[in-house]
Amino acid sequence: MSTNTISLSQETGKPVTAPSVQASKNGDKICCMTAYDYSSGLIADAAGMDVVLVGDSLAMVVLGHEDTLSVTVDEMIHHVRATSRGVKRALLVADMPFMSFCTVDKALHNGGRLISEGGARAVKLEGGVAVVPQIEALTQAGIPVMAHVGLTPQHVARFGGFKAQGKSAEATKALLEDAQAVEEAGAFCVVLEAIPVEAAQLITEAIDIPTIGIGAGNVTDGQVLVYHDVLGLFDRFTPKFVRQYASQGEEGIKALEQYCKDVRSGWFPAEKNTIYMPDDQMEQVRKIKVKKKK
């Protein structure tokens, strides 16, 4: 197993592309992180991510919805455009939101908007065999597609909640068929979410495009997590497969509490935070007559 911590873009000195991600199968692990605006995109890119995904998870972690179903194409475009200004090296992928690709025509229209208006370099859509026509149409139109099988959050109503998938031999066979179908349709990689590690290994070994795991063990060709989960900025719930690397939410509350104390006590702003007028101008200011209100 490679211990290389250099990103695809750092290795080549060029921006990461869909073909370079696809060509990395069985190579160094692919690092992917979500981002939703300029600052998070800038941070993820500077950290050496290979892929930055503007996920429809923004519905929950940014917009405060209970699930991912409420975010619109226009909202996605707004956030993709902002994120694109901070991402220079990583491959910027935009999630296609719920019902935005339910037909081939809709997939082409909305996928095209995410590229031309948002500035994404690829799109991601959820589903396997059922969305093969959409993947084929998008790729034939020149839009690279990242596929997504396993737990697909846009199908949470059908699943009855955020539940792991592929926990039986029959379910694993169906996932394998989904992964093989999206590969055949032209996807350059596929996300495997919340499935047993045994199923993830079977799929990873069976297909020739990279697998990106999220809750699929350490056998996939790469990993993706949600920015807010990794940095401790979202506390509504934490999936088992998340590793939190910082507690910025807690630290942020402490910092803002201290700010309030400093403002109320007069400690902020201090002298170093204060702008002073040149002495010669201050003399002129003193001559200004101010009429007081009666």
ABEGO torsion letter per residue (X at the ends): XBABABBAAAAAGBBBBAAAAAAABGBBBBBBBBBABAAAAAAAAAAGBABBBBBAAAAAAAAGBABAAABBAAAAAAAAAAAAAABAABBBBBBBBBGAAABAAAAAAAAAAAAAAAGBABBBBBEBAAAAAAAAAAAAAGBBBBBBBEBBAAAAAAAGEBBBBGABAAAAAAAAAAAAAAAAAGBABBBBBGBBAAAAAAAAAABABBBBBBGAEAABABBBBBAAAAAGABAABBBAABBBABBAAAAAAAAAAAAAAAAAAGAOBBAAABBBBBAAAAAAAAABBBBBBX
